[in-house]
Amino acid sequence: MLSIILTACFQSDYTRMVKSELAKGVRQDSILLGIKFGDTRDIFYGKCFDLNRAKLVTQGPGNRSVQYLFTDSVVHTQPTPMRLLFSPNFDQKEEIAQMNMEFTYPAWAPWNKQYQSDSLEVKVIELMMQWYQGNEFVMAELNDTTSLRAKVDGNRRLLIEKPDAQRVVVKVQNILHPAFRHSITAEAAESLTDKNE
């Protein structure tokens, strides 16, 4: 009994969040602009073609991503132009398991303090809460790396990184996918999968 109590006491906020969310048995497969976990490569590019035709997105730099330019007035006090580049990671079945989203300010310059990644990170966190709702972000240590901001709702995990002074990267992952199952218990993953089949 004592070991159970001690284990519960020493679990991180992140671990408790994962266990609690998976125990609910709710799937959250929506990622962005109608794109979902499990969309095949063909479906993804078809959706991007439709979004491009609707003048919502364009091809990103180097043909490696999709660019979504928007003006935010929800988390910024003044309407502020933002750039989002996104690109999926496809698994062996050619289905989306992760979406990589890179946020920047188009007006970024080394001397513009208000457009540095430290300020941008705060706004991206607020924006992700607006877009995805649900749990707040907590600090998590994954794969013995530096601490990352993480948020889990059902099977959907968001991880936030600041690779440099300009960019904030958000990884949206399906933690039930084999590529990410190391971060949850097998029993919890099977339980959630069984409830949704």
C-alpha positions in Angstrom: 0.0 0.0 0.0 2.8 2.4 0.9 4.5 1.8 -2.5 1.3 2.6 -4.3 1.0 5.9 -2.4 4.6 6.8 -3.0 4.4 6.0 -6.7 1.3 8.2 -7.0 3.1 11.0 -5.1 6.2 10.9 -7.3 4.4 10.7 -10.7 4.9 13.9 -12.7 2.0 16.1 -13.8 2.7 14.8 -17.3 2.4 11.2 -16.3 -0.8 11.8 -14.4 -2.2 13.7 -17.4 -1.4 10.8 -19.8 -2.9 8.2 -17.5 -6.0 10.2 -16.9 -6.6 11.0 -20.5 -6.1 7.5 -21.8 -8.4 6.2 -19.0 -11.2 8.3 -20.5 -11.2 6.3 -23.7 -11.7 9.4 -25.9 -10.0 9.8 -29.2 -8.9 13.2 -30.5 -7.8 12.8 -34.1 -8.3 16.3 -35.4 -5.1 18.1 -36.1 -5.5 21.3 -38.2 -7.7 22.7 -41.0 -9.7 19.4 -41.3 -6.5 17.2 -41.4 -6.6 14.2 -39.0 -4.4 11.4 -37.7 -4.7 8.5 -40.0 -5.2 10.5 -43.2 -3.2 8.9 -45.9 -0.6 10.8 -48.0 -3.1 11.1 -50.9 -5.9 12.3 -48.5 -3.5 14.9 -47.0 -2.4 16.3 -50.3 -6.0 16.3 -51.5 -7.0 18.4 -48.5 -4.1 20.7 -49.0 -5.1 21.1 -52.7 -8.6 22.1 -51.6 -7.2 24.5 -49.0 -4.9 26.0 -51.6 -7.8 26.4 -54.1 -9.7 28.2 -51.3 -6.7 30.5 -50.9 -6.1 29.4 -47.3 -2.7 27.9 -47.7 0.2 28.0 -50.2 3.3 25.8 -50.8 5.9 26.4 -48.2 9.6 27.1 -48.8 11.6 24.3 -50.4 8.5 22.3 -51.3 8.8 20.6 -47.9 5.8 22.1 -46.1 2.5 23.9 -46.4 2.3 27.6 -45.5 -0.6 29.1 -43.6 -0.4 32.9 -43.2 -3.0 34.4 -40.8 -3.5 37.4 -38.7 -4.2 36.7 -35.0 -6.2 39.0 -32.9 -7.3 36.5 -30.3 -4.1 36.1 -28.2 -2.5 39.3 -29.4 -3.7 42.7 -28.3 -3.3 44.1 -31.8 -3.9 42.1 -35.1 -0.6 40.4 -35.6 0.5 38.6 -38.8 1.8 35.0 -38.1 3.3 32.3 -40.3 2.6 28.6 -39.8 4.5 26.0 -41.8 3.2 22.5 -41.4 4.3 19.1 -42.6 3.3 15.6 -41.6 5.3 12.5 -40.7 3.8 9.5 -42.5 4.2 6.0 -41.1 4.8 2.7 -43.0 1.1 2.7 -44.0 1.5 6.2 -45.5 -0.8 7.6 -42.7 -0.2 10.7 -40.6 1.1 9.9 -37.1 2.6 13.3 -36.4 2.2 16.9 -37.6 5.1 19.3 -37.3 4.0 22.9 -37.0 6.5 25.8 -37.1 5.3 29.2 -36.0 7.1 32.5 -36.8 6.4 36.2 -37.1 6.9 37.4 -40.7 8.2 40.7 -39.2 10.9 38.9 -37.2 14.3 40.5 -37.1 17.1 40.0 -34.5 16.5 43.6 -33.2 12.7 43.2 -32.8 12.4 42.0 -29.3 8.6 41.5 -29.4 9.0 39.0 -32.2 11.6 36.7 -30.6 10.8 33.1 -29.9 10.5 33.8 -26.1 7.6 36.1 -26.7 6.2 33.9 -29.5 6.2 30.8 -27.3 3.8 32.5 -24.9 1.5 33.4 -27.7 1.7 30.0 -29.3 0.8 28.3 -26.0 -2.3 30.6 -25.7 -3.1 29.9 -29.4 -2.9 26.1 -28.9 -5.3 26.4 -25.9 -7.7 28.3 -28.1 -7.4 25.8 -31.0 -7.4 22.6 -29.0 -9.0 23.5 -25.7 -8.7 20.8 -23.0 -5.8 20.4 -20.5 -3.2 23.0 -19.8 0.4 22.6 -20.8 2.8 21.0 -18.2 6.5 20.4 -18.2 7.6 16.9 -19.4 10.9 15.1 -19.7 10.7 12.7 -22.7 13.5 10.3 -23.8 15.9 11.9 -21.3 15.8 15.2 -23.2 15.5 18.7 -21.9 12.1 19.5 -20.5 9.4 20.4 -23.0 6.0 21.9 -22.6 3.4 19.1 -23.2 -0.4 18.8 -23.3 -2.4 15.6 -23.8 -6.1 15.3 -24.6 -7.2 11.7 -25.3 -4.6 10.3 -27.7 -3.4 13.6 -29.0 -0.2 15.1 -27.5 1.2 18.5 -28.3 4.9 19.2 -27.6 6.4 22.7 -27.8 10.0 23.5 -28.5 12.0 26.7 -29.2 14.8 25.7 -31.6 16.2 29.2 -32.0 15.4 32.9 -31.5 12.9 33.0 -34.3 10.9 29.8 -34.4 8.5 27.9 -32.1 7.8 24.3 -33.1 4.7 22.3 -32.1 4.6 18.6 -32.6 1.1 17.1 -32.7 1.4 13.4 -32.1 -1.0 10.4 -31.8 0.4 8.7 -28.7 -1.4 5.5 -29.6 0.7 5.1 -32.7 3.5 2.5 -32.3 6.1 5.3 -32.8 5.0 6.9 -29.5 3.7 4.0 -27.4 6.9 4.1 -25.4 5.5 7.1 -23.6 2.4 5.2 -22.3 1.7 1.8 -20.8 0.7 -1.0 -23.1 -2.4 -1.7 -21.0 -3.6 1.9 -21.3 -3.0 1.9 -25.0 -4.9 -1.4 -25.5 -7.7 -0.2 -23.3 -8.2 3.0 -25.4 -7.9 1.2 -28.7 -10.5 -1.5 -27.6 -13.0 1.2 -26.5 -12.9 2.9 -29.9 -13.0 -0.1 -32.2 
